[in-house]
Amino acid sequence: METKHCDYLIVGGGAAGCTLGYLLRKAGANVLILERLDAKQKDKLCAGMVTDFDLGEITKIFGEEALSALDAEPISVVESFFGGYELISRGEAFYTMPRKRLDDYFLNSYIKLGGQIKDLATVRKINLETNSAECVELRTKKIFHVQFGNLIGADGATSTVRKLTTGKKPRISFALESTIPLVGKNIIFDHLPDGSVGYRWYIPHRHDATVGVGYFFSHTNPTADYAKSCREWLSDFCHSRAISLTQPLRGAFLPAGDDVLLRAGEQIYFIGDAAGLIVTPSGAGISYVLLSAKKLAESFLGGTSYEESMQPIKENVTNKAAKARTFQFLTNLRILKLGKQVE
């Protein structure tokens, strides 16, 4: 039976895993990434919006050339809706781009440095005493082993690594999304009714747009009722704006934000969604992807310990999750007070 050896085994070949892999390869480490899907074909559900801070962190990690490669479009007008009222804000720009372009850039940057990636493969058993993982090729069902120095879970909100190392499923929330033809140039956020935490969105790109809904609850085993509610909310949103859903809806789980875990053993770490890092209730997470990957790499390379450097971020995420309902209530109240009534 084949046994591979690496300094760092990263489970998950998305933005978090590839950013960490890139930083470790840049320092000369032996890195192996396992990706459950086809790494070059997969297309993560995401509205496709980043901030000045996100672009700044990307530049710090990958260099100035990343900005031209990503070709993000600035959009400075945001329309926020709640209860029949609209608040328009103009100011510091958000930037939009297809999420696949971002993920592909991170993946290709890692591969260009000689990083190894084995896609259509995942881990199924972890032995913490021997620092070894039993893995499987999903297409052929072939079993192989990996002997690692450190294991990093970067495998999303439903992280298999977290389940295998802690015996617990991460707490998660839910989102639906679809790509549609471009129908407007402004970003739209429409907050959910009835005290539900979350919002619907319309995010324009240069040639198309995404519409979606994110619903923040905290659950380990969500039922079809959550998906049904999201479908109904999104259908109402699209109907009110004469938007036709021309492509199938895609669903994805998100971290709930109240279940942050950075480490599960001496050599077991988590970053990005797998760590439970997300801004509740906005759903933003790319900044935490970049920060957690960078800070873990710095820790591995002799810097401040990962848990210590991430402590303020962990507290911020947990605090926002705990106050998500209050935060959304105050946001909605602001729209009602300062916004104008619309039909």
BAMIPA-151491 format. One record per residue (C-alpha): residue in three letters; x, y, z. Coordinates in pm, whole numbers. Last residue first. Example, Ala and Ser with C-alpha at 12.3 -4.5 7.8 and 13.67 -1.06 7.14 Angstrom:
2
+------+--------+--------+--------+
| type |     c1 |     c2 |     c3 |
+------+--------+--------+--------+
|  SER |   1367 |   -106 |    714 |
|  ALA |   1230 |   -450 |    780 |
+------+--------+--------+--------+
***
This chain:
343
+------+--------+--------+--------+
| type |     c1 |     c2 |     c3 |
+------+--------+--------+--------+
|  GLU |  -4321 |   4995 |   -321 |
|  VAL |  -4043 |   5194 |   -161 |
|  GLN |  -4021 |   5382 |    167 |
|  LYS |  -3708 |   5588 |    213 |
|  GLY |  -3423 |   5493 |    442 |
|  LEU |  -3292 |   5666 |    752 |
|  LYS |  -3520 |   5531 |   1023 |
|  LEU |  -3627 |   5201 |    866 |
|  ILE |  -3276 |   5131 |    735 |
|  ARG |  -3127 |   5208 |   1076 |
|  LEU |  -3378 |   4979 |   1246 |
|  ASN |  -3280 |   4697 |   1010 |
|  THR |  -2914 |   4741 |   1098 |
|  LEU |  -2997 |   4756 |   1468 |
|  PHE |  -3201 |   4434 |   1445 |
|  GLN |  -2924 |   4266 |   1245 |
|  PHE |  -2665 |   4350 |   1509 |
|  THR |  -2892 |   4236 |   1789 |
|  ARG |  -2960 |   3905 |   1615 |
|  ALA |  -2591 |   3853 |   1540 |
|  LYS |  -2474 |   3933 |   1893 |
|  ALA |  -2338 |   3590 |   1981 |
|  ALA |  -2204 |   3547 |   1628 |
|  LYS |  -2032 |   3885 |   1639 |
|  ASN |  -1870 |   3800 |   1973 |
|  THR |  -1746 |   3463 |   1848 |
|  VAL |  -1590 |   3618 |   1538 |
|  ASN |  -1425 |   3899 |   1735 |
|  GLU |  -1295 |   3661 |   2002 |
|  LYS |  -1141 |   3437 |   1736 |
|  ILE |   -981 |   3738 |   1566 |
|  PRO |   -830 |   3860 |   1894 |
|  GLN |   -700 |   3506 |   1968 |
|  MET |   -549 |   3446 |   1622 |
|  SER |   -194 |   3551 |   1713 |
|  GLU |   -202 |   3346 |   2034 |
|  GLU |   -360 |   3039 |   1876 |
|  TYR |   -113 |   3039 |   1587 |
|  SER |    196 |   3074 |   1804 |
|  THR |    405 |   3380 |   1724 |
|  GLY |    664 |   3328 |   1452 |
|  GLY |    902 |   3041 |   1379 |
|  LEU |    801 |   2925 |   1031 |
|  PHE |    508 |   2716 |   1151 |
|  SER |    366 |   3019 |   1334 |
|  GLU |    406 |   3239 |   1027 |
|  ALA |    223 |   2981 |    816 |
|  LEU |    -58 |   2968 |   1072 |
|  LYS |    -82 |   3348 |   1070 |
|  LYS |    -98 |   3369 |    691 |
|  ALA |   -358 |   3095 |    652 |
|  SER |   -573 |   3241 |    932 |
|  LEU |   -550 |   3592 |    789 |
|  LEU |   -628 |   3493 |    430 |
|  VAL |   -928 |   3274 |    508 |
|  TYR |  -1043 |   3524 |    771 |
|  SER |  -1048 |   3799 |    508 |
|  ILE |  -1234 |   3566 |    270 |
|  GLY |  -1514 |   3507 |    523 |
|  ALA |  -1805 |   3741 |    470 |
|  GLY |  -2139 |   3583 |    559 |
|  SER |  -2295 |   3915 |    659 |
|  PRO |  -2456 |   3773 |    974 |
|  THR |  -2206 |   3684 |   1114 |
|  VAL |  -1854 |   3738 |    982 |
|  ILE |  -1698 |   3393 |    936 |
|  LEU |  -1430 |   3172 |   1091 |
|  GLY |  -1554 |   2824 |   1185 |
|  ALA |  -1204 |   2671 |   1175 |
|  ALA |  -1305 |   2467 |    870 |
|  ASP |  -1433 |   2789 |    713 |
|  GLY |  -1084 |   2941 |    715 |
|  ILE |   -809 |   2753 |    900 |
|  PHE |   -782 |   2450 |   1126 |
|  TYR |   -485 |   2286 |   1299 |
|  ILE |   -372 |   1938 |   1408 |
|  GLN |     -8 |   1878 |   1513 |
|  GLU |    -29 |   1902 |   1892 |
|  GLY |   -402 |   1848 |   1898 |
|  ALA |   -738 |   1991 |   1791 |
|  ARG |   -649 |   2349 |   1697 |
|  LEU |   -821 |   2662 |   1574 |
|  LEU |  -1181 |   2586 |   1667 |
|  VAL |  -1453 |   2849 |   1629 |
|  ASP |  -1810 |   2729 |   1690 |
|  ASP |  -2024 |   3043 |   1717 |
|  GLY |  -1962 |   3162 |   1361 |
|  ALA |  -2230 |   2939 |   1205 |
|  PRO |  -1987 |   2819 |    938 |
|  LEU |  -2147 |   2801 |    596 |
|  PHE |  -2316 |   2511 |    416 |
|  ALA |  -2376 |   2523 |     44 |
|  GLY |  -2668 |   2515 |   -199 |
|  ARG |  -2680 |   2573 |   -572 |
|  LEU |  -2991 |   2696 |   -749 |
|  PRO |  -3036 |   2586 |  -1108 |
|  GLN |  -2986 |   2842 |  -1388 |
|  THR |  -3228 |   3085 |  -1551 |
|  LEU |  -3366 |   3228 |  -1228 |
|  SER |  -3566 |   3518 |  -1367 |
|  ILE |  -3540 |   3853 |  -1189 |
|  ALA |  -3845 |   4081 |  -1199 |
|  ARG |  -3725 |   4259 |   -885 |
|  SER |  -4006 |   4153 |   -651 |
|  HIS |  -4006 |   3805 |   -807 |
|  CYS |  -3633 |   3761 |   -739 |
|  PHE |  -3668 |   3846 |   -371 |
|  ASP |  -3979 |   3632 |   -328 |
|  SER |  -3802 |   3334 |   -488 |
|  LEU |  -3499 |   3390 |   -264 |
|  TRP |  -3710 |   3386 |     50 |
|  GLU |  -3900 |   3076 |    -65 |
|  ARG |  -3582 |   2887 |   -155 |
|  CYS |  -3421 |   2984 |    175 |
|  SER |  -3722 |   2862 |    373 |
|  LYS |  -3719 |   2531 |    186 |
|  ALA |  -3344 |   2486 |    246 |
|  TYR |  -3396 |   2540 |    616 |
|  ASP |  -3693 |   2304 |    623 |
|  ALA |  -3485 |   2033 |    452 |
|  THR |  -3314 |   1970 |    784 |
|  PRO |  -2995 |   2106 |    935 |
|  ASN |  -2791 |   1857 |   1140 |
|  THR |  -2519 |   2035 |   1339 |
|  HIS |  -2715 |   2357 |   1387 |
|  SER |  -2659 |   2724 |   1447 |
|  PHE |  -2881 |   2956 |   1245 |
|  PHE |  -2769 |   3205 |    986 |
|  TYR |  -2959 |   3211 |    657 |
|  GLY |  -2771 |   3326 |    348 |
|  VAL |  -2965 |   3403 |     32 |
|  GLY |  -2853 |   3433 |   -327 |
|  VAL |  -2837 |   3625 |   -648 |
|  THR |  -2525 |   3631 |   -863 |
|  ALA |  -2451 |   3861 |  -1155 |
|  ASP |  -2344 |   3857 |  -1519 |
|  HIS |  -2102 |   4027 |  -1758 |
|  ARG |  -1901 |   4267 |  -1547 |
|  HIS |  -2010 |   4134 |  -1212 |
|  PRO |  -2320 |   4236 |  -1020 |
|  ILE |  -2401 |   4107 |   -671 |
|  TYR |  -2769 |   4068 |   -581 |
|  TRP |  -2820 |   3957 |   -226 |
|  ARG |  -3062 |   3810 |     24 |
|  TYR |  -3005 |   3847 |    395 |
|  GLY |  -2942 |   3669 |    720 |
|  VAL |  -3075 |   3638 |   1073 |
|  SER |  -3451 |   3576 |   1084 |
|  GLY |  -3645 |   3832 |   1285 |
|  ASP |  -3958 |   3792 |   1072 |
|  PRO |  -3803 |   3926 |    750 |
|  LEU |  -3461 |   3865 |    592 |
|  HIS |  -3244 |   4162 |    496 |
|  ASP |  -3222 |   4267 |    133 |
|  PHE |  -2870 |   4356 |     23 |
|  ILE |  -2828 |   4496 |   -328 |
|  ILE |  -2501 |   4582 |   -503 |
|  ASN |  -2547 |   4833 |   -783 |
|  LYS |  -2492 |   4788 |  -1159 |
|  GLY |  -2826 |   4637 |  -1261 |
|  VAL |  -2987 |   4346 |  -1448 |
|  LEU |  -2684 |   4130 |  -1539 |
|  PRO |  -2792 |   3781 |  -1643 |
|  ILE |  -2823 |   3529 |  -1358 |
|  THR |  -2595 |   3302 |  -1154 |
|  SER |  -2763 |   3119 |   -867 |
|  GLU |  -2717 |   3097 |   -491 |
|  LEU |  -2842 |   2922 |   -178 |
|  ALA |  -2692 |   2946 |    171 |
|  PHE |  -2695 |   2747 |    496 |
|  SER |  -2563 |   2754 |    851 |
|  ILE |  -2326 |   2524 |   1039 |
|  ARG |  -2216 |   2390 |   1373 |
|  PRO |  -1911 |   2165 |   1329 |
|  LYS |  -1973 |   1791 |   1366 |
|  LYS |  -1809 |   1639 |   1672 |
|  GLY |  -1577 |   1341 |   1719 |
|  THR |  -1288 |   1584 |   1771 |
|  THR |  -1021 |   1455 |   1531 |
|  LEU |  -1238 |   1277 |   1273 |
|  LYS |  -1519 |   1533 |   1275 |
|  ARG |  -1281 |   1828 |   1256 |
|  VAL |  -1087 |   1666 |    972 |
|  THR |  -1411 |   1600 |    783 |
|  SER |  -1483 |   1973 |    785 |
|  THR |  -1850 |   2060 |    729 |
|  ALA |  -1773 |   2433 |    703 |
|  GLY |  -1481 |   2386 |    467 |
|  ASP |  -1193 |   2147 |    418 |
|  ALA |   -898 |   2353 |    533 |
|  GLY |   -807 |   2108 |    809 |
|  ILE |   -431 |   2118 |    858 |
|  LEU |   -218 |   1817 |    954 |
|  ASN |    140 |   1863 |   1072 |
|  GLY |    449 |   1645 |   1034 |
|  PHE |    277 |   1401 |    806 |
|  GLN |    282 |   1034 |    706 |
|  VAL |     20 |    986 |    437 |
|  HIS |   -145 |    654 |    364 |
|  PHE |   -313 |    519 |     52 |
|  ILE |   -644 |    342 |    -20 |
|  LYS |   -776 |    300 |   -375 |
|  LYS |  -1148 |    369 |   -411 |
|  THR |  -1081 |    436 |   -783 |
|  ARG |  -1265 |    768 |   -820 |
|  LEU |  -1262 |    873 |   -455 |
|  GLU |   -895 |    810 |   -396 |
|  VAL |   -887 |    729 |    -27 |
|  CYS |   -679 |    841 |    268 |
|  GLU |   -552 |    684 |    590 |
|  ALA |   -370 |    954 |    781 |
|  SER |    -53 |    933 |    986 |
|  ASN |     92 |   1127 |   1273 |
|  THR |    167 |    803 |   1463 |
|  GLU |    -20 |    881 |   1784 |
|  LEU |   -276 |   1110 |   1618 |
|  ASN |   -396 |    838 |   1381 |
|  ILE |   -639 |    991 |   1134 |
|  LYS |   -895 |    799 |    928 |
|  ARG |  -1095 |    896 |    618 |
|  VAL |   -880 |   1157 |    443 |
|  THR |   -979 |   1277 |     98 |
|  ALA |   -913 |   1228 |   -269 |
|  LEU |  -1061 |   1353 |   -596 |
|  ASP |   -761 |   1586 |   -607 |
|  LYS |   -402 |   1518 |   -514 |
|  ILE |   -211 |   1843 |   -496 |
|  GLN |    165 |   1883 |   -474 |
|  GLY |    316 |   2231 |   -460 |
|  GLY |    596 |   2299 |   -704 |
|  LEU |    592 |   2676 |   -665 |
|  LYS |    376 |   2708 |   -976 |
|  ILE |    124 |   2472 |   -811 |
|  TYR |     66 |   2711 |   -520 |
|  SER |     16 |   3013 |   -747 |
|  ASN |   -216 |   2804 |   -966 |
|  LEU |   -440 |   2717 |   -671 |
|  PHE |   -454 |   3074 |   -537 |
|  TYR |   -537 |   3213 |   -882 |
|  ASP |   -795 |   2940 |   -944 |
|  ASP |   -970 |   3026 |   -615 |
|  LEU |   -994 |   3395 |   -706 |
|  ARG |  -1114 |   3334 |  -1061 |
|  LYS |  -1362 |   3077 |   -929 |
|  ARG |  -1512 |   3339 |   -698 |
|  PRO |  -1623 |   3544 |   -999 |
|  MET |  -1523 |   3905 |   -932 |
|  THR |  -1657 |   4192 |   -727 |
|  TYR |  -1497 |   4480 |   -542 |
|  PHE |  -1654 |   4689 |   -267 |
|  ALA |  -1590 |   5057 |   -291 |
|  GLU |  -1565 |   5307 |     -8 |
|  GLY |  -1858 |   5543 |    -28 |
|  ARG |  -2212 |   5557 |   -149 |
|  SER |  -2499 |   5426 |     60 |
|  ILE |  -2862 |   5380 |    -41 |
|  LEU |  -3120 |   5294 |    226 |
|  GLU |  -3447 |   5137 |    114 |
|  TYR |  -3764 |   5069 |    311 |
|  GLY |  -4031 |   4807 |    238 |
|  GLY |  -3952 |   4600 |    544 |
|  PHE |  -3576 |   4596 |    494 |
|  PHE |  -3359 |   4697 |    202 |
|  SER |  -2995 |   4799 |    154 |
|  GLU |  -2876 |   4941 |   -179 |
|  VAL |  -2498 |   4964 |   -212 |
|  VAL |  -2324 |   5202 |   -451 |
|  SER |  -1942 |   5192 |   -464 |
|  ILE |  -1872 |   4906 |   -704 |
|  PRO |  -1509 |   4835 |   -797 |
|  GLU |  -1446 |   4550 |  -1048 |
|  ALA |  -1173 |   4300 |   -958 |
|  ASP |   -918 |   4217 |  -1229 |
|  LEU |   -783 |   3911 |  -1046 |
|  ALA |   -464 |   3898 |  -1254 |
|  SER |   -412 |   4274 |  -1231 |
|  LEU |   -441 |   4266 |   -853 |
|  ALA |   -229 |   3953 |   -811 |
|  GLU |     69 |   4123 |   -978 |
|  GLU |    111 |   4335 |   -664 |
|  GLY |    241 |   4040 |   -463 |
|  PHE |     94 |   3706 |   -349 |
|  ILE |     78 |   3743 |     30 |
|  LYS |     84 |   4118 |     87 |
|  THR |   -123 |   4175 |   -228 |
|  ILE |   -390 |   3928 |   -114 |
|  GLU |   -399 |   4102 |    224 |
|  GLY |   -453 |   4440 |     59 |
|  LEU |   -722 |   4296 |   -168 |
|  ASP |   -906 |   4165 |    137 |
|  PHE |   -875 |   4498 |    321 |
|  ASP |  -1005 |   4689 |     19 |
|  THR |  -1308 |   4460 |     27 |
|  VAL |  -1416 |   4144 |   -156 |
|  MET |  -1733 |   4024 |   -328 |
|  GLY |  -1794 |   3707 |   -527 |
|  ALA |  -2134 |   3599 |   -395 |
|  CYS |  -1985 |   3260 |   -314 |
|  LEU |  -2062 |   2899 |   -405 |
|  LYS |  -1733 |   2735 |   -489 |
|  ASP |  -1660 |   2636 |   -848 |
|  LYS |  -1473 |   2310 |   -890 |
|  GLN |  -1302 |   2241 |  -1222 |
|  LYS |   -934 |   2286 |  -1139 |
|  ALA |   -941 |   2108 |   -802 |
|  ASP |  -1165 |   1821 |   -912 |
|  LEU |  -1339 |   1757 |   -582 |
|  ARG |  -1227 |   1606 |   -249 |
|  GLU |   -897 |   1796 |   -248 |
|  LEU |   -585 |   1667 |    -72 |
|  ILE |   -294 |   1909 |    -48 |
|  LEU |     65 |   1789 |      4 |
|  VAL |    341 |   2021 |    123 |
|  ASN |    719 |   1972 |    157 |
|  ALA |    845 |   2304 |    290 |
|  GLY |   1069 |   2542 |     95 |
|  ALA |    957 |   2873 |    248 |
|  LYS |    759 |   2958 |    -67 |
|  ARG |    608 |   2611 |    -36 |
|  LEU |    476 |   2706 |    309 |
|  LEU |    324 |   3032 |    186 |
|  TYR |    168 |   2868 |   -120 |
|  GLY |     26 |   2579 |     83 |
|  LEU |   -135 |   2823 |    327 |
|  THR |   -294 |   3012 |     39 |
|  CYS |   -390 |   2684 |   -130 |
|  GLY |   -563 |   2548 |    178 |
|  ALA |   -756 |   2866 |    256 |
|  ALA |   -866 |   2944 |   -101 |
|  GLY |   -974 |   2590 |   -177 |
|  GLY |   -767 |   2271 |   -190 |
|  GLY |   -893 |   2105 |    127 |
|  VAL |   -702 |   1870 |    357 |
|  ILE |   -352 |   2011 |    403 |
|  LEU |    -76 |   1763 |    491 |
|  TYR |    237 |   1948 |    597 |
|  ASP |    590 |   1810 |    629 |
|  CYS |    515 |   1537 |    380 |
|  HIS |    545 |   1162 |    331 |
|  LYS |    337 |    938 |    106 |
|  THR |    264 |    571 |    174 |
|  GLU |    138 |    340 |   -102 |
|  MET |      0 |      0 |      0 |
+------+--------+--------+--------+
***
